[in-house]
Amino acid sequence: MITKLVIWALKARWGLAAVVITANLSGLAVIVTELWLSGFLGRIGDDWHRIIGLVSIYPVVGFLVGVGLAVRDRTVYFAWLDDGRKPTVDEAQRLLRLPIAITIRALAIWLPGVIVAASMFSHLTAHNSAAVTAALFTLGALESAGFTFLIVDRLIRPTIPVVAGVLGGTMHWSSSVLVRVVMTWAVAGAMPLLMLIVVLADPASGAPNRIRTAIYLSGVGFGVGALATAFLARSVATPMRTLRRALDLITKGELDVRVPVGSTSEIGRLEHSVNELAANLRERERMRDVFGRHVGAEVAERALAGGFDLTGDVREVSALFVDVTGSVELSSGLRPQEFVAKLNRLLAIVVAATEENNGLVNKFEGDAALCIFGAPIALPDNATPALRAARRIRDEVIATGELDIGIGVARGPVFAGDVGSDTRLEYTVIGDAVNEAARLTTEAKEVPRRILVSGAVTEAAAAHERAKWTLYDHILLRGMPEPTACWTDVETAETSGGTAPDTAPADDRTAVSAITEVRTAATESPSQN
């Protein structure tokens, strides 16, 4: 109900004027009722019509001036709302000053009236105390001004989200929690109690009149206090409950959270900060995702958590290298888009098989990929998942029938860490195992099963995985002083229908070995790959 009235007051052209005038008339009504109950009006005398008429001149003038200024305020402070647009920066800042501006103006209109009324009553009536009269009117003016502040502050609250959208996180001292609490205390407790003290101290009032006035002021203080305290409690408790729920969601990882900014107090600033926190976390997650797509989730986590020091260590890892056979011929025979599409489907298989076996796709090198098992996250057994991933990649690539590949797997100590400069880093692995895996891949393109692994890998693998591999041949790899024992997987019932096209008879390993030795002898001198 109250919210609907607030919205109406904001939209109606006379809404602001009606709110301000009602607040001031309420204060005037409290003063008049108090004067009547205390017997003040009964002591004016027979000429009370003329006295009341004279005293009423300024309130009427002040009322008309207040109405005119309130109507003007509508245009000054809410023109953007009437135009159906967002406020400018100046309009938004001006709106934040509206409660204190109207309050100060209300006091400016009230105080001359207090002086005039107190002077005229003291001059025209003989049985009333000038001090008591002045004090009652002054306290009534302060009560009315404070009540006006609280109402106008509540009135502009629905516009604060729009203002926050223009100004960002903003705060105005007049709407702080401290000012609201003090103003609520003054309106609900201090002013009614001071009025009560003044009435009880009035020497011209009889005991029955004092009792009636005391009961009335107590009722006013109780009613206004309950209402003002309820508004204050709700203005604090409701957004705090919303903030708590939002933070609970953020702690659970639900970052699509936005809290409506409903005030320009410390609470409004906190609401804005929670929105910024959620936005920053969303951006961090987006960067983590983008970063992880380029370097791998484990490396991204390591970089985000550990800073940018050029650090690393020596790890015993299994390196898996995958390369496409005849990529030059393929790329020249296909449109670039078609070749890239095929390559992406291959690399998707490589990524899935590697990551699901706890490995890291360290880098893509054109149509090749280097995968590491055992770094940056150490594995108790990195050989078994590497072999398992190699078989899966080969089987799924053959099933697609789009590309022919070679896969090499080697194992050994490598440096695993960041290399580069302070402005550009790359996580990489450097060592003989990586070079050996790349050279095994070259030889694997000529092997019927399209996979060659070093003996160090099969020796380190679990027994159930080792049983799936058999010695293929001893091959002199480029850059190696002695032949390397190369193993390939055993054809099973599940894979017998999906082998790659043979380039040499499966059983003629002697011929394949001879061809390999001739090719190796014809290569250049050993060099690092």
Secondary structure, DSSP 4 states (H G I P E B T S, - for coil): -HHHHHHHHHHSTTHHHHHHHHHHHHHHHHHHHHHHHTTTGGGS-TTHHHHHHHHTHHHHHHHHHHHHHHHHHHHHHHHHHHTTSPPPHHHHHHHHTHHHHHHHHHHHHHHHHHHHHHHHHHHH-SSS-HHHHHHHHHHHHHHHHHHHHHHHHHHTGGGHHHHHHHH-S---GGGSHHHHHHHHHIIIIIHHHHHHHHHHT-TTS-HHHHHHHHHHHHHHHHHHHHHHHHHHHHHHHHHHHHHHHHHHHHHTT----------SSHHHHHHHHHHHHHHHHHHHHHHHHHHHHHH-HHHHHHHHHHTT---EEEEEEEEEEEEETTHHHHHHHS-HHHHHHHHHHHHHHHHHHHHTTT-EEEEEETTEEEEEESSSS--S-SHHHHHHHHHHHHHHHHHHTS--EEEEEEEEEEEEEEEE-SS-EEEEEESHHHHHHHHHHHHHTTSTTSEEEEHHHHHHS-HHHHTTEEEEEEE--TT-SS-EEEEEEPP-TTTGGGPPPPSS-TT-HHHHHHHHHHHHHHS-S----
